Amino acid sequence: MRPKQITTITLAMAKIVKYVRDGKQSTRLNANEQVFRSVFLDDKANPDANIFQSLTKRANDVMVEFEPRDLSNLAYAYALLGYDPKLDNGSTLLKNIANVSIDSIDKFNSFDISNTMWAFEKLEVSHSPFFQAVGDALVGMQNLDEFKPKSLSNIVRAYATADEQHHNLFKKIGDVIVQQDDLKTFKPQDLTIIVRAYSTVNENHPLLFQKIAAASTESINKFISLDLSDTVWAYANSKVSQPTLFQAVGDVIVRMDNLQSFNPQCLSNLVWAFATANIQHPGLFKKIGDDIVGTKGLPLFKHQQLANIVWAYATANIQHPALFEKVGIAIVLKDYLESFSPRQLSDISWAYAVFNYDSPLMYETDYREKLLARHKELLGGEIVAKDNLASFNPQNLANTVWIYAAANEQHHGLFKKVGDEIAAKDNLASFKPQNLANIVWAYATANEDHYGLFKKVGDEIAAKDNLASFDPQALANIVWSYATAYEHHPRLFKKVGDEIAAKDNLASFNPQNLANIVWAYATDKEVWSYATAYEYRPRLFKKISDEIAAKDNLASFNPQNLANMVWAYTTANEQHPTLVGDEIAAKDNLASFDPQAIANIVWAYATANEHHPTLFQKVGNAIVEQDNLKSFKPQELANIVWAYATAKEQHPTLFQKVGNAIVEEDNLKSFKPQELANIVWAYATANEQHSDLFVKVDDEISKIDDFKSFSTQEIANIAWAFAVWVNTTEEKTGWIN
């Protein structure tokens, strides 16, 4: 049997099989179709091995005699069958076709190449020497612009499916497409296949992506569901920004009556792409979320798809409680949670923690707690056991430590492993600003030390030309983290300080951001020792002060924000924003202020010598109105009376209240020397009589054998205060005696 006869027979039979298979669901097959089915297919609708294996052997025996068209048609025929027969030598028919074709590839025309590559893609066959030969031949062709759109898309898709690289080929095809006047001859599927292929093999061709984006936007209403999802996935995966295209895709999906034509992978890719590309389209997210909740059965969704969906909603900051609840319930079903990979659990856990979603439904164990427990068991153990974390991308690393910190889950081994991995990298250029901010925030929040990590992240940020890509939350979290973790990095603080001070305004910074920033710069006193701090810190504090002064009111600032603000300005010896005191004094009550906030506020005003009688009266009244002061720590009580005495603010009932609270203590062992000294000094300075307090302090001091823990100033203040008290009350004191 001659090669052309073998090819003709095989191709004819393959087309018959495809015809019969395509109609296999029909209950009205005619007699001929039933005969074809019985002859060419087995009971499972697979090609009959006896028939096609015989043809395979005949073809393989004389394959060196095949012309390019015969080789192409033979490959095409078996792709129609969905079948790549094995040969006696352990290879397969298509791989042998590839071997034979390499030497004659320059004789293949566009049709031959297109069909052959389509066959390799369809059967997912890779053969590097063959793909290299095809690519080289195509690059050398002068008539590549004569290839039909379908041929071009078949070629690049084959390379992407086989994960075969050929930069020159992709550049040549991209250039050919870009040089065309328009892409009206390209069907939506062709456009989609091309950009997806380029994205899959990481081929960058900006002009091609731009041209296809314009053509796709123009014909977006002709795109089917798979084309829509694959297109935006390709642009997001390649980090190519095309907001107009994304908007058009989102709009056309929102207008649809339903999303029945979108399979789980399409839906997952869509939201992942919009979140990754940072394109806002709330309508699209709502449409997809509602569809999943209302019509899609979650068992149809693969683990990665579920993880990508909730990750996308959290990343895009789009809340959809019903969606998260439905996904959460599915995740904790018996034996289902166990099959998630640690990295999938990392993304899921992070997404739920972002919105702090809980499930009120019927399961005995709350799904979030179970998820976190499973996450800790699997992910923590796996990470610590790995030789390295090279397979974890920056987002994985950031999410992993973030979720542990956010959930208050301790795992020192995991934090050390992640920290070591990051610190050992040559650079952190692949880490986004949010990744860097989340990582240091996690270590500071979890109270995990890792000098190498903090230094690496700080060096990376400080070395950047500018921090324009860092949003306010990231800038605030970074300096807050370094101050909280007592990690000193002067160059980092200068870089962030200069960035903030240079902005036109700080309208995009929320109250928490502003408070955390000044708190961080005031807390990290070691940074002050560097000369550069005296250059940028005043500008930074003034910038924030001006921003606050320009506001009508500070109603959006919570008590902790206000307290941290005045404490920070005083500690840094910078002038207060006067509006802060006015805001506190104008409140109906201070019930929402905790003891530390109250103490810090009056301490700050007294230390800065800022007079605000209304504020002091308000704070004093708030303290007096409390049932008891058991929630106040010794330092807070000491700072309060010290502040009133220093500021010369009279409030007898306050002093009486604080004195009574101290007297009611079983003993004063928890009071430090400075606190005892400040307390009696304050009462003596303010001329506030409280004999029981002095007796209590006198009794505590009399038990001390030596005063090595007391400074000279503290001893002097105590002696002076008791002298004033004795002189006023004519009481006797064992300590002075």
Helices and strands as residue ranges (DSSP letters): H 3-22, H 31-40, H 49-61, G 63-65, H 68-81, H 93-102, G 105-107, H 110-122, H 128-140, G 144-146, H 149-161, H 167-178, H 188-200, H 206-218, G 220-222, H 225-237, H 243-254, H 264-276, H 282-294, G 298-300, H 303-315, H 321-331, G 337-339, H 342-355, H 367-375, I 376-380, H 381-385, H 394-406, H 412-423, H 433-445, H 451-462, H 472-484, H 490-501, H 511-523, H 525-528, H 533-549, H 559-571, H 578-585, H 595-607, H 613-624, H 634-646, H 652-663, H 673-685, H 691-702, H 712-729
